[in-house]
């Protein structure tokens, strides 16, 4: 029987319940007796064991993805061991995948007919695309945004990194694992205004007005 799978990318900012949705989806597949497997890049070192854990406390066992893991070969081996094709592959923190690994997942979809759902962030704390996310935007069959709300009421877009003094951090490595103590999901305007505020803080003391629309309340 010919199987036709799809490659999905479901993205959102931190705190948008991406992982909770993944775990709920896995539970539904299990209840229906469908063959599925969960994956997670090992770069996320917050867990010492191979589990995917949501902020709301639910978790599920997963398989690690290392930087040099060939996901196509892994899927092929699973098919041989199980004597069946995996119906669904769920990937958490997909932004940490390499572009090659995203291409390998696409081959799994095309050659085996499996469905692959990747959950992850779109951009880093500087609003730049992650490698894995960029490739998913380029080749995924279906792209969905998991929306969440900034404290100002607008849609969150950027995962701002927070320093020890509470200011937004603009420099540093792209990957720095952390939770609410290090990151805050904000809208573009809040992120931009914070950067403007910092630029004024370090500017020469000319008596210049703030741009219209950026005045503090």
C-alpha positions in Angstrom: 0.0 0.0 0.0 1.4 3.4 -1.0 1.8 5.7 2.0 1.8 9.5 1.7 3.3 11.4 4.6 3.8 15.0 5.3 6.5 17.1 7.0 5.0 19.6 9.5 6.7 22.5 11.3 4.8 23.9 14.2 6.7 26.9 15.7 6.1 29.4 18.5 8.0 31.4 21.2 9.0 30.0 24.5 6.1 29.4 26.8 3.6 28.9 23.9 2.9 25.2 25.0 4.7 23.6 22.0 6.0 20.7 24.1 2.7 20.2 25.9 1.0 20.0 22.5 3.6 17.4 21.4 3.0 15.3 24.5 -0.8 15.5 24.1 -0.5 14.4 20.5 1.7 11.5 21.5 -0.8 10.5 24.1 -3.6 10.6 21.5 -1.6 8.4 19.1 -0.9 5.9 21.9 -4.6 5.7 22.8 -5.5 4.9 19.2 -2.8 2.3 18.9 -0.8 4.2 16.3 3.0 3.6 15.9 4.9 6.7 16.9 8.2 7.8 18.3 9.4 11.0 20.0 12.8 12.6 19.4 14.7 15.4 21.0 18.1 17.0 20.3 20.6 16.3 23.1 21.8 19.9 23.0 18.9 20.6 25.4 20.7 19.6 28.5 18.1 20.5 31.1 17.1 16.8 31.4 19.6 14.2 32.5 17.5 11.3 31.1 16.0 10.9 27.7 12.6 12.5 28.3 10.6 15.3 26.9 9.1 17.3 29.7 6.6 20.2 29.5 6.5 23.1 31.9 3.1 21.9 33.1 4.7 18.7 34.5 3.9 16.0 31.9 6.7 14.0 30.3 7.3 11.1 27.9 10.3 9.0 27.0 12.1 10.0 23.8 15.2 9.1 21.7 18.1 11.5 21.7 19.3 13.2 18.5 23.0 14.0 18.5 24.7 16.5 16.2 25.9 13.6 13.9 22.8 11.5 14.1 21.5 10.3 10.7 17.7 10.4 11.2 17.0 8.7 7.9 19.2 5.8 8.8 17.6 5.7 12.3 14.1 5.6 10.8 15.2 2.8 8.4 16.6 0.7 11.3 13.3 1.2 13.3 11.4 -0.1 10.3 13.6 -3.2 10.1 13.3 -3.9 13.8 9.5 -3.3 14.0 8.8 -4.9 10.6 6.5 -1.9 10.1 6.7 1.8 9.2 6.4 4.3 12.0 3.2 6.3 11.5 4.3 9.5 13.2 7.6 11.0 14.3 7.4 13.8 16.8 10.5 16.0 17.2 10.8 18.5 20.1 13.2 21.5 20.1 13.5 21.1 16.3 15.4 24.4 16.0 18.5 22.6 17.2 18.5 20.2 14.2 21.1 20.7 11.5 19.9 21.5 8.0 21.1 18.0 6.9 18.9 16.4 9.6 15.9 18.3 8.4 16.6 17.0 4.9 16.9 13.5 6.3 13.4 13.8 7.9 12.1 15.0 4.6 13.5 11.8 3.0 11.8 9.7 5.7 8.5 11.3 4.7 9.0 10.9 1.0 10.5 7.3 1.1 8.6 5.7 3.9 5.4 7.7 4.0 5.8 8.5 7.7 4.4 11.8 9.0 6.9 14.0 10.8 5.9 16.9 13.1 8.7 19.2 14.2 8.0 21.6 17.1 10.4 24.4 17.8 11.4 28.1 18.0 11.5 30.2 14.9 14.3 32.7 16.0 16.9 33.2 18.7 17.2 36.1 21.2 18.6 38.4 18.4 15.6 37.6 16.1 17.8 35.5 13.8 16.6 32.1 12.4 18.0 28.9 13.9 19.5 26.6 11.3 16.9 23.8 11.8 14.0 26.3 11.7 15.3 27.9 8.5 15.5 24.6 6.7 12.0 23.6 7.9 10.6 26.9 6.6 12.2 26.1 3.3 10.9 22.6 2.8 8.1 21.7 5.2 4.8 20.7 3.7 2.7 22.4 6.4 3.8 25.3 8.6 1.7 26.3 11.6 2.3 29.0 14.2 1.5 28.3 17.9 0.6 31.7 19.1 1.0 33.2 22.6 0.5 36.7 24.1 3.1 39.3 25.3 2.5 41.0 28.6 1.3 44.1 26.5 -1.3 42.1 24.8 0.3 41.7 21.4 1.5 38.4 19.8 4.9 37.2 21.0 7.5 37.0 18.3 11.0 37.1 19.9 12.6 35.1 22.7 14.4 37.8 24.5 17.4 36.8 26.7 17.5 38.4 30.1 20.6 39.3 32.0 21.2 39.2 35.8 20.1 42.9 36.0 16.9 42.3 34.2 17.9 43.9 30.9 17.6 42.3 27.5 20.9 40.7 26.4 22.1 41.5 22.8 25.4 39.6 22.6 26.4 36.0 23.3 26.2 32.5 21.8 23.1 31.6 19.9 22.4 28.5 22.0 22.2 29.0 25.8 19.8 26.7 27.5 17.5 28.2 30.0 14.0 28.8 31.2 12.0 31.7 32.7 15.2 32.8 34.5 17.0 33.5 31.2 14.3 34.2 28.6 11.1 36.1 28.1 8.8 35.9 25.1 7.9 39.3 23.9 6.3 41.1 20.9 8.4 42.9 18.4 7.5 46.4 19.8 8.4 45.6 23.4 11.7 44.0 22.2 12.5 47.1 20.0 11.6 49.6 22.7 13.8 47.8 25.2 16.7 48.0 22.8 16.0 51.7 22.1 15.9 52.3 25.8 19.3 50.7 26.3 20.7 52.7 23.4 19.5 55.9 25.0 21.1 54.9 28.3 24.5 54.6 26.7 24.2 57.6 24.3 25.8 61.0 24.8 23.6 63.3 27.0 22.0 65.3 24.2 18.6 66.6 25.1 16.8 64.7 22.3 13.1 63.6 22.5 12.2 60.0 22.2 10.7 59.0 18.8 6.9 59.4 18.6 5.3 56.1 19.6 8.2 55.1 21.9 7.4 57.5 24.7 7.1 55.8 28.1 3.7 55.8 29.7 
